[in-house]
Amino acid sequence: MTLEEAGGEPLDIVLVTGDAYVDHNSFGVALVGRWLEAHGYRVGVISQPAWDGPEGFSVLGRPRLFFGVTSGNMDSMVNHYTAARRIRSDDAYSPGGKAGLRPDRACIAYANRIKQAFPGVPIVLGGIEASLRRIAHYDYWQEKLRRSILLDAKADLLVHGMAERSVVEIARRLAEGKGIEECRDIPGTAWALGRTTKTPDLPVVEVPSFEECVADPLAFNRLTLLMYREANPHCGQALLHRSGDRAIWCNPADTPLTTAEMDRLYELPYANAAHPCYREPIPAFESIRGSLTVNRGCSGGCSFCALTLHQGKEVISRSPQSVVREVQALTKQKGFNGVISDLGGPTANMFHMKCMSEAANKVCRRVSCLHPVRCKHYGTDHQPYIDLLRKVRTLPGVKRVYVNSGIRYDLAGLDQSFVEELATYHVSGSLTTAPEHVSKQSLHFMRKPEVTYFADFLERFQKASADAGKKQLIVPYFQCAHPGTGPNETIELALYMKKHRLQCRQVQMFMPTPGTISTAMYVSGVDPYTKQPVFVARGHKERSRQRSMLFWWKKEEYPAIREALQAWGRTEFIGTGPECLVPPGPARGAWITTVRRAEPTVGGMGMKVERASAEELAEERWEGINAAP
């Protein structure tokens, strides 16, 4: 929104984002902006401003209440760099996919420029980058622990989690004439105590300090576990985290939205389009243009995923009536082709699954409802989702309804009727699932179900597809270099893939991102729960070896696979026998052919990295597998 569009009157709130602006309910800034607007506030958005000076942040003038700052739908460092720390050549959240339109650690860069442009205006950080960096966190790109983003950004307040309630309450209090310091008791917020600030007289858990975490990785493990332990908004307590002569106070997470609130939020009058100022398409929007979000949150609690800390373990779902209304509106839009490309969320088949015991939910400290065993209170009824799929696919104007969100296959395997419904009507040739690995040890550290659950679901799905007269593929996601995954586990996965004739075109290399249990294991080399040592693949060489093994079928990878097997002392897998992975031949590490060259730094943060090749980038995009000939 420009000042002219706002009628020349000062705006109440200005949101600054590292993404191009798309007015669609899959984009965080659009959700928050429309939610604030629905509560009576005048909101403007500055997207992808130039950060080399304060001028880019002045275009909408001084807001009456506050600036809201986010890096966008992704952490800016994950957006910029691959797991091998090479610069990505594109950005799906920018016009035309152009890279380089946001800085590294965007929240810090934006907040500091706003301080220059408008001294005294409150700054509130939010979004995934701020949420997961609210206290001490590991920065994979600098290979060190960094202190809370609040201290580096010098922001007044941070909202963690999905934040719709928190941000409206902040706006309400400021509109009433209260100061930003009077917003520090709002659930789902964090703030930095001054050198002389007295801590609130409230129940609090003091977690290891920043200095303790730097000195002792086991203290960082304790910090991570305490964050998860206090993540339940129904029983979690505030966290106090000291950093030098400062401290961070993190209030407990806010309670999730109700189904009625979710319905209202997702049915606000979005334009369902990118801003007309863009002359090129926004790839991220093009990929979800025909999809609908029906739930948020995830009960799985995978070690490498921070959804528990950001969206919450409690799955909140929209009502079927709300989803139907959105589909009916979509069918009336110009250009709609009758295909719903996805009807889901973080885990599609968790629609309306939840804890069936209110009393148990209020005191639960589990990270996962499903691991190591499924909680007896967790409901697994697929009927609400089956009914929704049936209803939507019969609506006038709808030709096909597909499910392209992640499917939790251990839950799906509990209901054969759901598998049959899925295979018969809602798969467009292939279905993605995420077994991640096959090794029992690797899956234990990932907090994923054993591979037998995947095999059972695969058999059920293939039978259901055959009964429906369809030939359809399961596209599994496999991951390498996760803590707890060593040479033996990597070879086990490669042999499994060969046995089942799986040719991965893409492989996910583990990336230690802020806020996850896996990252704590990566930093410390110790399981935070058992305090036992964990193998960690460190450095480009060892991580590259694991990656190469999963491309056992590619001739160009043979030298790297031979080198890995020789380095690991497992040369029995080099040969022509049925149990061998590669034939005899020369051995050479995949990293040897890499040409290291300095690139211009991204965001002026002084980091020199390699440019990723198109082939390397494609290998991270999860486009699936094909059966070997």
C-alpha positions in Angstrom: 0.0 0.0 0.0 1.3 3.5 -0.9 0.4 6.7 1.0 -1.9 7.6 -1.9 -3.7 4.3 -1.6 -4.0 4.9 2.2 -5.7 8.3 1.4 -2.8 10.3 2.6 -3.5 9.5 6.3 -0.8 8.0 8.5 -0.9 4.2 8.8 -1.3 2.5 12.1 1.2 -0.3 11.3 3.8 -0.9 8.7 4.9 -4.4 8.0 8.3 -5.0 6.4 9.0 -8.3 4.7 11.8 -10.0 2.8 9.3 -11.6 0.4 7.5 -10.1 -2.6 4.0 -9.2 -1.5 1.4 -11.8 -2.4 -2.1 -11.2 -1.0 -2.9 -14.9 -0.3 -3.5 -16.8 2.9 -0.4 -18.9 2.4 1.9 -15.9 3.0 2.5 -14.8 6.6 2.5 -11.1 6.0 -0.8 -11.2 4.1 -2.3 -13.2 7.0 -1.1 -10.8 9.7 -1.9 -7.7 7.6 -5.4 -8.8 6.8 -6.0 -9.9 10.4 -5.0 -6.5 11.7 -7.1 -4.8 9.1 -10.1 -6.9 10.1 -9.6 -5.6 13.6 -9.8 -2.0 12.5 -6.2 -1.0 11.9 -4.7 0.7 8.8 -1.8 -1.4 7.6 0.8 -0.9 4.9 3.5 -3.3 3.6 7.0 -2.6 2.5 8.3 -5.6 0.6 12.0 -6.3 -0.2 13.2 -2.8 0.6 16.8 -1.8 -0.3 18.7 -2.2 3.0 21.8 -0.1 2.2 20.2 2.9 3.8 17.1 4.1 5.7 15.4 5.6 2.7 13.7 2.3 1.6 11.9 2.2 4.9 10.5 5.7 4.8 8.2 5.3 1.8 5.0 4.8 3.9 5.9 7.4 6.5 6.0 7.0 10.2 3.4 4.5 11.5 1.2 5.6 14.4 1.7 2.4 16.4 4.6 0.2 15.3 6.7 -1.4 12.6 6.4 -5.2 12.2 9.5 -6.9 10.7 9.9 -10.3 9.2 12.4 -12.0 6.9 9.4 -13.6 5.1 8.0 -17.1 4.8 11.6 -18.5 5.1 14.6 -17.9 7.3 16.8 -15.7 5.2 19.9 -17.8 5.6 18.0 -21.0 4.5 16.6 -19.0 1.7 20.1 -17.9 0.6 22.3 -21.0 1.1 22.2 -24.7 0.4 23.1 -27.3 3.0 26.6 -27.2 1.5 26.7 -23.4 2.2 26.6 -22.5 -1.5 24.7 -19.5 -2.6 21.3 -20.4 -4.2 20.9 -19.1 -7.7 17.2 -18.3 -7.2 14.6 -17.2 -4.7 11.1 -18.5 -5.1 9.6 -15.6 -3.0 11.0 -12.9 -5.4 9.7 -11.7 -8.8 11.0 -13.9 -11.5 12.8 -16.0 -8.9 15.5 -13.4 -8.7 18.0 -14.0 -5.9 19.7 -11.3 -3.8 16.6 -9.1 -3.0 16.9 -9.6 0.7 19.9 -9.4 3.1 21.4 -12.2 5.2 19.7 -12.2 8.6 17.1 -9.9 7.2 15.3 -9.2 10.5 18.5 -7.6 11.9 19.3 -5.6 8.8 15.7 -4.3 8.5 15.3 -3.4 12.2 18.5 -1.5 12.3 17.6 0.6 9.3 14.2 1.4 10.7 15.8 2.6 13.9 17.8 5.0 11.7 14.8 6.2 9.7 12.3 6.5 12.6 13.9 6.8 16.0 11.5 6.0 18.8 8.9 4.0 16.8 8.4 0.5 18.3 9.8 -2.4 16.3 8.2 -5.8 16.7 10.0 -8.8 15.1 8.0 -11.9 13.9 8.0 -14.8 11.5 10.0 -18.0 11.3 13.4 -16.3 11.5 12.7 -14.3 14.6 10.6 -17.1 16.3 13.4 -19.7 16.2 16.2 -17.2 17.0 14.6 -15.7 20.1 17.3 -17.0 22.4 20.8 -18.4 21.9 20.9 -20.4 18.7 23.4 -22.2 16.4 24.3 -20.4 13.2 25.4 -23.1 10.7 26.8 -20.5 8.3 29.1 -19.0 10.8 29.6 -22.3 12.7 29.1 -20.7 16.1 26.4 -19.9 18.6 24.7 -16.5 18.2 22.9 -14.6 20.9 19.2 -13.7 20.8 18.2 -11.9 17.6 16.5 -9.3 19.9 19.9 -8.0 21.0 21.4 -7.8 17.5 18.2 -6.2 16.0 17.7 -3.9 18.9 14.0 -4.5 18.6 11.5 -3.6 21.3 9.5 -6.9 21.2 9.4 -10.2 19.4 6.3 -12.4 18.7 7.0 -16.1 18.4 4.8 -18.7 16.9 1.9 -17.8 14.6 1.3 -14.6 16.5 -2.1 -13.4 15.2 -3.6 -12.9 18.7 -0.3 -11.4 20.1 0.0 -8.8 17.3 -3.6 -7.7 17.6 -3.2 -7.3 21.4 0.0 -5.3 20.9 -1.8 -3.0 18.5 -4.8 -2.6 20.9 -2.6 -1.6 23.8 -0.5 0.9 21.8 -3.7 2.4 20.3 -4.9 3.0 23.9 -1.9 5.1 24.5 0.2 2.5 26.4 3.9 2.1 25.9 5.6 -0.8 24.2 7.0 -1.8 27.6 3.4 -2.4 28.8 3.0 -5.2 26.2 5.6 -7.4 27.9 3.1 -9.7 29.6 1.4 -10.7 26.3 1.6 -14.5 25.7 3.8 -15.4 22.7 6.1 -12.4 23.1 9.8 -12.1 24.1 11.8 -9.0 25.0 15.2 -8.0 26.2 15.7 -6.9 29.8 17.9 -3.8 30.2 20.9 -3.8 32.4 18.9 -2.4 35.3 15.4 -3.9 34.4 13.8 -5.8 37.1 12.5 -9.2 36.1 8.7 -9.6 36.3 7.3 -11.4 39.4 6.0 -14.4 37.5 6.8 -18.1 37.4 9.9 -18.6 35.3 12.4 -21.2 34.3 15.9 -19.9 34.0 17.7 -21.7 31.2 21.5 -21.9 30.6 23.0 -18.5 29.7 24.5 -17.6 26.4 28.0 -17.8 27.9 27.3 -21.2 29.4 26.1 -22.6 26.1 29.2 -21.3 24.3 31.5 -22.8 26.9 29.6 -26.2 27.1 27.6 -27.7 24.3 25.8 -29.8 26.8 24.4 -26.6 28.3 23.1 -25.8 24.8 21.4 -29.2 24.8 19.7 -28.4 28.1 18.6 -25.0 26.7 17.0 -26.7 23.7 15.2 -29.3 25.7 13.8 -26.7 28.1 12.4 -24.7 25.2 10.5 -27.7 24.0 9.5 -28.7 27.6 7.9 -25.3 28.0 6.4 -25.1 24.5 2.9 -26.2 25.5 0.8 -23.0 25.9 -1.5 -24.7 28.4 1.2 -25.4 31.0 4.5 -23.8 29.7 6.3 -21.3 31.9 8.3 -18.2 30.9 12.0 -18.6 30.1 14.7 -16.4 31.4 17.9 -16.5 29.4 20.9 -14.4 30.4 23.3 -13.0 27.8 26.2 -10.9 29.2 24.8 -8.2 31.4 21.5 -8.5 29.5 18.8 -11.1 29.5 15.9 -12.3 27.4 12.4 -12.9 28.8 10.3 -15.3 26.8 6.6 -15.5 27.7 4.9 -18.9 27.1 3.4 -19.5 23.7 0.0 -18.1 23.1 -2.9 -20.6 22.8 -3.7 -21.7 19.3 -6.6 -20.1 17.4 -9.9 -21.8 17.6 -11.5 -23.4 14.6 -13.8 -20.4 14.3 -10.9 -18.0 14.4 -9.0 -20.1 11.8 -12.1 -19.9 9.6 -12.3 -16.2 9.9 -8.6 -15.7 9.3 -8.5 -17.8 6.1 -11.7 -16.4 4.7 -10.6 -12.7 4.9 -10.9 -10.8 1.6 -7.5 -11.7 0.1 -6.9 -10.7 -3.5 -5.3 -14.1 -4.1 -2.8 -12.4 -6.4 0.7 -10.9 -6.3 0.8 -7.1 -6.1 0.2 -5.6 -9.5 3.5 -3.7 -9.4 5.3 -7.0 -10.3 6.0 -7.6 -13.9 7.2 -11.2 -13.4 5.5 -14.1 -11.6 6.4 -15.1 -8.0 7.4 -18.8 -8.2 6.3 -19.6 -4.7 2.8 -18.3 -5.4 2.6 -20.0 -8.8 3.3 -23.3 -7.0 0.4 -23.0 -4.5 -2.1 -21.0 -6.6 -4.6 -23.8 -6.6 -4.0 -25.1 -3.1 -5.8 -24.6 0.2 -4.6 -24.7 3.8 -7.0 -26.7 6.0 -4.9 -27.1 9.1 -1.7 -25.9 10.9 0.6 -27.4 13.5 2.0 -30.9 13.6 1.9 -33.6 16.3 4.8 -35.6 14.8 7.7 -33.8 16.6 10.5 -34.8 14.2 13.9 -33.9 15.6 15.0 -31.9 12.6 11.7 -29.9 12.3 10.9 -26.8 14.3 7.1 -26.8 13.7 6.6 -27.7 17.4 8.2 -24.4 18.4 6.7 -22.3 15.7 3.2 -23.6 14.7 2.8 -25.8 17.8 2.3 -29.5 18.4 -1.5 -29.1 18.6 -3.1 -29.4 15.2 -5.8 -26.8 14.6 -8.1 -27.4 11.7 -10.6 -25.3 9.8 -14.2 -26.3 9.6 -15.3 -28.2 6.5 -17.8 -25.5 5.8 -15.1 -22.8 5.7 -12.9 -24.9 3.3 -15.9 -25.4 1.0 -16.6 -21.7 0.9 -13.1 -21.0 0.0 -13.2 -23.6 -2.8 -16.4 -22.1 -4.1 -14.8 -18.7 -4.2 -11.8 -20.1 -6.0 -13.9 -21.7 -8.7 -15.3 -18.3 -9.6 -11.9 -16.7 -10.1 -10.7 -16.0 -13.6 -8.2 -18.6 -14.9 -9.2 -21.4 -12.4 -8.8 -24.7 -14.3 -10.9 -26.8 -12.0 -7.9 -28.5 -10.3 -7.3 -28.2 -6.5 -3.5 -28.9 -6.4 -3.5 -29.5 -2.7 -5.9 -29.7 0.2 -3.7 -29.9 3.3 -1.2 -28.4 5.6 2.0 -29.4 7.3 0.6 -32.9 7.5 -2.6 -33.2 5.5 -4.1 -36.3 7.1 -3.9 -34.8 10.6 -7.0 -32.8 9.7 -9.1 -32.6 12.9 -6.8 -35.0 14.7 -6.1 -34.0 18.3 -5.6 -35.0 21.9 -8.8 -36.5 23.0 -8.2 -35.7 26.7 -8.4 -32.1 27.6 -6.9 -32.8 31.1 -3.9 -34.6 29.6 -3.4 -31.9 27.0 -3.2 -29.2 29.7 -0.2 -30.9 31.4 1.5 -32.6 28.5 5.3 -32.1 28.1 5.8 -34.5 25.2 7.5 -33.2 22.1 5.8 -35.8 19.9 2.4 -37.4 20.2 3.6 -40.3 17.9 7.2 -41.0 19.0 8.5 -43.3 20.5 5.0 -44.7 20.7 1.7 -43.1 19.8 0.0 -41.5 22.9 -3.1 -43.3 24.0 -4.9 -40.0 24.1 -4.2 -39.0 20.5 -7.1 -39.3 18.1 -6.4 -40.9 14.7 -9.8 -40.7 13.0 -9.4 -40.1 9.3 -13.1 -39.7 8.6 -13.3 -35.9 8.9 -10.6 -35.7 6.2 -12.2 -38.3 4.0 -15.5 -36.5 4.2 -13.9 -33.2 3.3 -12.2 -34.7 0.3 -15.4 -36.2 -0.9 -17.3 -33.0 -0.4 -14.8 -30.8 -2.2 -14.3 -33.1 -5.2 -18.1 -33.0 -5.9 -18.5 -29.2 -5.9 -19.5 -27.6 -9.2 -16.5 -26.3 -11.1 -14.1 -28.8 -9.4 -12.6 -31.4 -11.7 -9.8 -32.9 -9.5 -8.7 -32.6 -5.9 -5.1 -33.7 -5.2 -3.2 -34.1 -1.9 0.4 -32.9 -2.3 1.0 -32.0 1.4 3.0 -34.5 3.5 1.2 -37.6 4.4 2.0 -39.2 7.8 2.1 -42.8 6.5 2.1 -44.4 10.0 -1.2 -42.8 10.7 -2.6 -43.4 7.2 -1.8 -47.1 7.6 -4.3 -47.3 10.4 -7.2 -46.7 8.1 -7.4 -48.7 4.9 -10.4 -46.8 3.7 -8.4 -43.6 3.7 -5.6 -45.2 1.7 -8.1 -46.5 -0.8 -9.8 -43.1 -1.1 -6.4 -41.4 -1.5 -5.2 -43.8 -4.2 -8.4 -43.8 -6.1 -9.2 -40.1 -6.3 -6.5 -37.8 -4.9 -3.1 -38.7 -6.4 -1.8 -37.3 -9.6 0.5 -40.1 -10.5 2.8 -39.8 -7.5 2.5 -39.3 -3.8 5.2 -37.8 -1.6 6.0 -39.3 1.8 8.9 -38.8 4.2 10.4 -42.0 5.6 13.7 -40.0 5.7 15.8 -43.1 6.3 15.6 -46.9 6.8 18.2 -47.4 9.5 16.6 -48.0 12.9 19.2 -45.9 14.6 18.9 -43.0 12.2 15.1 -43.0 12.5 15.4 -43.1 16.3 17.4 -39.9 16.3 15.1 -38.3 13.8 12.1 -39.3 15.9 10.5 -41.0 12.9 8.7 -44.3 12.7 10.6 -47.4 11.7 10.7 -48.3 8.0 8.3 -51.2 8.5 5.5 -48.6 8.7 6.6 -47.1 5.4 6.8 -50.6 3.8 3.3 -51.4 5.1 1.8 -48.2 3.7 3.6 -48.7 0.4 2.1 -52.1 0.1 -1.4 -50.8 1.0 -1.1 -47.9 -1.5 0.1 -50.0 -4.3 -2.7 -52.5 -3.8 -5.3 -49.7 -3.6 -3.9 -48.1 -6.8 -4.0 -51.4 -8.6 -7.6 -52.0 -7.5 -8.4 -48.6 -8.9 -6.8 -49.5 -12.2 -4.0 -47.0 -11.7 -0.2 -47.2 -11.9 1.1 -44.7 -9.3 4.4 -44.0 -7.5 5.3 -43.3 -3.9 7.9 -40.5 -3.8 9.9 -40.9 -0.6 12.1 -38.2 0.9 15.5 -39.5 2.1 17.9 -37.5 4.2 21.7 -37.9 4.6 24.2 -36.6 7.2 21.7 -36.3 10.0 23.2 -36.8 13.5 23.2 -40.5 14.3 23.7 -41.4 10.7 27.2 -42.7 10.0 28.8 -44.8 7.3 27.0 -48.1 8.2 23.6 -46.4 8.2 24.3 -44.7 4.9 25.3 -48.0 3.3 22.2 -49.6 4.7 20.0 -47.0 3.1 21.9 -47.3 -0.3 21.4 -51.1 -0.2 17.7 -50.7 0.6 17.3 -48.4 -2.3 19.0 -50.8 -4.6 17.0 -53.8 -3.4 13.8 -51.9 -4.0 14.9 -50.4 -7.3 14.7 -46.8 -6.1 16.7 -44.1 -8.1 16.6 -40.9 -6.1 16.8 -37.8 -8.3 17.1 -35.6 -5.3 18.5 -36.1 -1.8 18.1 -33.8 1.2 21.3 -33.1 3.1 20.7 -32.3 6.8 21.0 -28.6 7.5 21.3 -27.6 11.2 18.7 -24.8 11.4 18.0 -22.8 14.6 15.7 -24.3 17.2 15.7 -28.0 16.4 16.7 -30.9 18.6 18.8 -32.3 15.7 20.7 -29.1 15.7 21.5 -29.5 19.4 22.8 -33.0 18.6 24.9 -31.6 15.7 26.5 -29.0 18.0 27.2 -31.2 21.0 27.6 -34.7 19.4 25.4 -35.9 22.3 21.8 -37.1 22.4 20.1 -34.5 24.6 17.8 -37.1 26.1 20.1 -40.0 26.9 23.3 -38.0 27.1 25.1 -40.6 25.0 27.5 -39.8 22.2 26.1 -39.5 18.7 28.0 -39.8 15.5 27.9 -36.5 13.6 29.0 -36.1 9.9 30.9 -32.8 9.9 32.6 -31.0 7.1 31.9 -31.0 3.4 34.0 -34.1 2.8 32.1 -36.5 5.1 28.7 -35.0 4.3 29.4 -35.3 0.6 30.4 -38.9 1.0 26.9 -39.7 2.5 25.2 -37.8 -0.3 27.1 -39.6 -3.0 26.1 -43.0 -1.6 22.4 -42.3 -2.2 23.1 -41.8 -5.9 24.4 -45.4 -6.3 22.9 -45.7 -9.7 24.6 -42.7 -11.3 27.8 -43.6 -13.2 29.2 -40.1 -12.6 29.0 -40.8 -8.9 30.9 -44.1 -9.0 34.3 -42.5 -8.2 33.0 -40.7 -5.2 31.1 -43.8 -3.9 34.3 -45.9 -4.3 36.3 -43.2 -2.4 33.7 -43.2 0.4 33.6 -47.0 0.7 37.4 -47.1 0.8 37.6 -44.3 3.4 35.0 -46.2 5.5 36.8 -49.6 5.1 33.8 -51.1 3.4 35.3 -52.2 0.1 33.3 -55.4 0.0 30.6 -53.3 -1.7 32.8 -52.5 -4.6 32.4 -55.2 -7.2 30.0 -56.9 -9.6 28.1 -59.1 -7.2 24.4 -58.6 -6.4 25.3 -57.1 -2.9 27.7 -54.6 -4.4 26.9 -51.0 -4.9 29.4 -50.0 -7.6 31.7 -51.8 -10.0 35.5 -51.6 -9.6 37.2 -48.5 -11.0 39.0 -45.3 -10.0 38.1 -43.6 -6.7 37.9 -39.8 -6.3 36.0 -37.7 -3.8 33.1 -35.6 -5.1 34.6 -32.5 -3.4 37.9 -32.7 -5.4 36.3 -31.4 -8.6 34.7 -28.5 -6.8 36.1 -25.2 -7.8 36.2 -22.8 -4.8 35.9 -19.2 -5.7 34.9 -16.1 -3.7 31.5 -14.6 -4.5 30.2 -11.2 -3.7 28.7 -11.3 -0.2 25.0 -11.4 0.1 23.6 -8.7 2.3 27.0 -7.2 3.0 27.4 -9.6 5.9 31.0 -10.5 4.9 30.4 -14.2 4.1 32.2 -15.8 1.2 30.8 -19.0 -0.1 30.5 -21.0 -3.3 27.9 -20.6 -5.9 25.7 -23.7 -6.2 25.4 -25.3 -9.6 22.0 -25.9 -11.2 22.5 -29.7 -10.7 23.2 -29.3 -7.0 20.2 -27.1 -6.5 17.9 -29.5 -8.3 19.1 -32.3 -6.0 17.5 -30.4 -3.1 14.1 -29.9 -4.6 12.5 -33.2 -3.9 11.2 -34.0 -7.3 10.9 -37.7 -6.6 12.2 -41.1 -7.6 11.8 -43.4 -10.6 12.1 -47.1 -10.6 15.3 -48.4 -11.9 15.0 -50.3 -15.3 
